[in-house]
Amino acid sequence: MSPLSKKLLSIYGWYGTAAILVAYFLVSFGFAGDLVIYQVLNLTGSAALAIIGFLKKAWQPAVLEVAWAAIAMASLIWLLIR
């Protein structure tokens, strides 16, 4: 893997971490009035961390993040169609 690819994956992983933390902050302190934004942050953040987990062969966190992303996706679809 090239140094640029490693750098981009690192940035992607840090985005995932930040997105999930921001979503958690928003909901914990009552700022997640728009649940769509909350679920988008959860979906994109967990998807990023799942990819990083699979690439690093860290199976347990990768599976957790896939489940987190699936729940966020289902919730997002539910919010958008109701």
C-alpha positions as CSV (number, residue, x, y, z in Angstrom):
1,M,0.0,0.0,0.0
2,S,1.4,3.4,-0.9
3,P,2.1,6.1,1.7
4,L,-0.7,8.2,0.2
5,S,-3.2,5.3,0.5
6,K,-2.2,4.8,4.1
7,K,-2.6,8.5,4.8
8,L,-6.1,8.6,3.2
9,L,-7.2,5.5,5.2
10,S,-5.9,7.1,8.4
11,I,-7.9,10.3,7.6
12,Y,-11.0,8.1,6.8
13,G,-10.6,6.3,10.1
14,W,-10.3,9.6,12.1
15,Y,-13.4,10.9,10.3
16,G,-15.3,7.8,11.4
17,T,-14.2,8.3,15.0
18,A,-15.1,12.0,15.0
19,A,-18.5,11.4,13.3
20,I,-19.6,8.9,15.9
21,L,-18.4,11.0,18.8
22,V,-20.1,14.1,17.4
23,A,-23.4,12.1,17.0
24,Y,-23.1,10.8,20.5
25,F,-22.5,14.3,21.8
26,L,-25.5,15.7,19.9
27,V,-27.9,13.1,21.3
28,S,-26.4,13.1,24.8
29,F,-26.9,16.8,25.2
30,G,-30.2,17.2,23.4
31,F,-28.8,18.8,20.3
32,A,-29.9,16.0,17.9
33,G,-33.2,17.6,17.1
34,D,-32.7,16.6,13.5
35,L,-32.4,12.8,13.8
36,V,-31.4,12.5,10.2
37,I,-28.1,14.2,10.8
38,Y,-27.5,12.0,13.8
39,Q,-28.1,8.8,11.8
40,V,-26.0,10.0,8.9
41,L,-23.1,10.7,11.2
42,N,-23.6,7.2,12.8
43,L,-23.9,5.5,9.4
44,T,-20.9,7.2,7.8
45,G,-18.7,7.0,10.9
46,S,-19.4,3.4,11.6
47,A,-19.0,2.4,7.9
48,A,-15.5,4.1,7.9
49,L,-14.5,2.3,11.1
50,A,-15.8,-1.0,9.8
51,I,-13.7,-0.7,6.7
52,I,-10.6,0.1,8.8
53,G,-11.4,-2.8,11.1
54,F,-11.6,-5.2,8.2
55,L,-8.5,-3.9,6.5
56,K,-6.6,-4.3,9.8
57,K,-8.2,-7.7,10.5
58,A,-9.7,-6.5,13.7
59,W,-12.8,-8.6,13.4
60,Q,-14.7,-7.8,16.6
61,P,-14.7,-4.0,16.2
62,A,-15.4,-4.5,12.4
63,V,-18.5,-6.6,13.1
64,L,-19.7,-4.2,15.7
65,E,-19.3,-1.3,13.3
66,V,-21.2,-3.2,10.5
67,A,-24.0,-3.8,12.9
68,W,-23.9,-0.1,14.0
69,A,-24.1,1.0,10.3
70,A,-26.9,-1.4,9.6
71,I,-29.0,0.0,12.5
72,A,-28.2,3.5,11.4
73,M,-29.2,2.7,7.8
74,A,-32.5,1.1,8.9
75,S,-33.3,4.0,11.2
76,L,-32.5,6.5,8.5
77,I,-34.7,4.8,6.0
78,W,-37.5,4.6,8.6
79,L,-37.1,8.4,9.3
80,L,-37.2,9.3,5.6
81,I,-40.3,7.2,4.7
82,R,-42.5,8.0,7.6
